[in-house]
Amino acid sequence: MRFLTAGESHGPALTAILEGCPAGLALSPSLIDAQLARRQKGYGRGARQRIESDHVEILSGVRRGETLGSPIALLIRNRDHKAWSDTMAAEPREGAADRALTLPRPGHADLPGALKYDRRDARDILERASARETAARVAAGAVARALLAECGVAVASCVLGIGPAFLERSVRWEECHDLDEDMPIPDEETRRRALAAIQEASARGDTLGGRALVMARGVPPGLGSHVHWDRRLDARLAFHFMSIPSAKAVEVGDGVASSARPGAVSHDAIAYDGERGFRRATNRAGGLEGGITNGEDVRVTAYFKPLATLMKPLPSVDLATKVPGLAQIERSDVCAVPAAAVIGEAAMALALAEALTEKFGGDSMRELLRNAEAFRRQVREY
Ligand SMILES: Cc1cc2nc3c(=O)[nH]c(=O)nc-3n(C[C@H](O)[C@H](O)[C@H](O)COP(=O)(O)O)c2cc1C
């Protein structure tokens, strides 16, 4: 299974093409819309989310509520494109475009992108670098999520903290349900501090990052492989998570804490009982050993930097005149970590669905489910 996305932030639409989804998976636009709506929530988001109200159109690969095994093309229109149709026109136009961005924002792709692609207006870069693209990724992730659900795999997430207000204890799977979608922190005191921190940052014209935990339960053992570097599932998960705009670090299981602890308290002792097979009392490894799932929950924590568009901007230099100035201000969020957690769920779903179809076959759901169940039985009877 693989996917591509296309589309600019203020262009007509975003699209995703997902290839390799088995035939016979129940799928509807409303299932995808539910995930798109979650991505638009979150305390600290700006005006754009109120304009958007995303809705997916399924252009191919699905007929009468079931996938066909052919590429699934998804389209999400940008509702504010009308106001940008001249700025973003594909046809040639006389003169320079309005809304040019020539004072690049530190922390964005503006300057490195303009240098790399030899563009004089950094809007040519930021329109695609914008996290608006993640709407297409969340849509593709919703398909992956539906596939995983059929295989008994569920994905959940929570926000662990915003800026200086973060939870230091480990969070259980059971705590990551029915949370407030605007700030899904499973601890009231930390949640209160996080909301206050966002308000204070906003008042200062500043922004905040944070961290989010994404988990998957019901994952069969044996996904990914130790035999080659690019087949290690922890590496593939890290790739998916690191590609989320503003993600700057990815941790599998207790990775960060373990780096400072002795081995005796960093691994998960193996036990066996006749009914459930091999089991672990702890899950410090986050469900992955040697790049292979071990049947425990897969746990990934992603760390996001503070958003780079500041209402009190940092120094920059004009691309054309080379005269120093302050970085340009674009419409922007103060904090996007709750949305990033939802995008993290999509990253988890896509990485696991890729690994699952690779191991169990991807032509039809019946074949996939039969192979997955046979392998689970094989492991039980090992
Ligand atoms: C859901 C989401 C929303 C974002 N919204 C903004 C925003 O409003 N303003 C901003 O400066 N950055 C925003 N970002 C982050 C930038 O897209 C990102 O920092 C930038 O593209 C540079 O990429 P990098 O941080 O991965 O290096 C957002 C990220 C996510 C995940």
The ligand as an SDF file (V2000), in Angstrom:
LIG
                    3D

 31 33  0  0  0  0  0  0  0  0999 V2000
   -1.8860   20.6430   11.9450 C   0  0  0  0  0  0  0  0  0  0  0  0
   -0.7470   21.5860   11.7470 C   0  0  0  0  0  0  0  0  0  0  0  0
   -1.0220   22.9390   11.5910 C   0  0  0  0  0  0  0  0  0  0  0  0
    0.0200   23.8480   11.4280 C   0  0  0  0  0  0  0  0  0  0  0  0
   -0.2930   25.1620   11.3220 N   0  0  0  0  0  0  0  0  0  0  0  0
    0.7280   26.0580   11.2720 C   0  0  0  0  0  0  0  0  0  0  0  0
    0.4420   27.4630   11.3080 C   0  0  0  0  0  0  0  0  0  0  0  0
   -0.7180   27.8920   11.3670 O   0  0  0  0  0  0  0  0  0  0  0  0
    1.4920   28.3040   11.2790 N   0  0  0  0  0  0  0  0  0  0  0  0
    2.7920   27.8730   11.2080 C   0  0  0  0  0  0  0  0  0  0  0  0
    3.6850   28.6910   11.2030 O   0  0  0  0  0  0  0  0  0  0  0  0
    3.0880   26.5690   11.1580 N   0  0  0  0  0  0  0  0  0  0  0  0
    2.0920   25.6450   11.1860 C   0  0  0  0  0  0  0  0  0  0  0  0
    2.3960   24.3020   11.1850 N   0  0  0  0  0  0  0  0  0  0  0  0
    3.8000   23.8730   11.0900 C   0  0  0  0  0  0  0  0  0  0  0  0
    4.4520   24.1360    9.7610 C   0  0  0  0  0  0  0  0  0  0  0  0
    3.6910   23.6020    8.7020 O   0  0  0  0  0  0  0  0  0  0  0  0
    5.8830   23.5840    9.7350 C   0  0  0  0  0  0  0  0  0  0  0  0
    6.5650   23.9550   10.8730 O   0  0  0  0  0  0  0  0  0  0  0  0
    6.6300   24.1050    8.5150 C   0  0  0  0  0  0  0  0  0  0  0  0
    6.0300   23.5960    7.3420 O   0  0  0  0  0  0  0  0  0  0  0  0
    8.1190   23.7350    8.5160 C   0  0  0  0  0  0  0  0  0  0  0  0
    8.3110   22.3570    8.5720 O   0  0  0  0  0  0  0  0  0  0  0  0
    9.1400   21.6860    9.7620 P   0  0  0  0  0  0  0  0  0  0  0  0
    8.6940   22.3600   11.0190 O   0  0  0  0  0  0  0  0  0  0  0  0
    8.7240   20.2410    9.7510 O   0  0  0  0  0  0  0  0  0  0  0  0
   10.5940   21.8950    9.4990 O   0  0  0  0  0  0  0  0  0  0  0  0
    1.3690   23.3740   11.3780 C   0  0  0  0  0  0  0  0  0  0  0  0
    1.6380   22.0190   11.5240 C   0  0  0  0  0  0  0  0  0  0  0  0
    0.5920   21.1220   11.7360 C   0  0  0  0  0  0  0  0  0  0  0  0
    0.9060   19.6710   11.9090 C   0  0  0  0  0  0  0  0  0  0  0  0
  1  2  1  0
  2  3  1  0
  2 30  2  0
  3  4  2  0
  4  5  1  0
  4 28  1  0
  5  6  2  0
  6  7  1  0
  6 13  1  0
  7  8  2  0
  7  9  1  0
  9 10  1  0
 10 11  2  0
 10 12  1  0
 12 13  2  0
 13 14  1  0
 14 15  1  0
 14 28  1  0
 15 16  1  0
 16 17  1  0
 16 18  1  0
 18 19  1  0
 18 20  1  0
 20 21  1  0
 20 22  1  0
 22 23  1  0
 23 24  1  0
 24 25  2  0
 24 26  1  0
 24 27  1  0
 28 29  2  0
 29 30  1  0
 30 31  1  0
M  END
$$$$
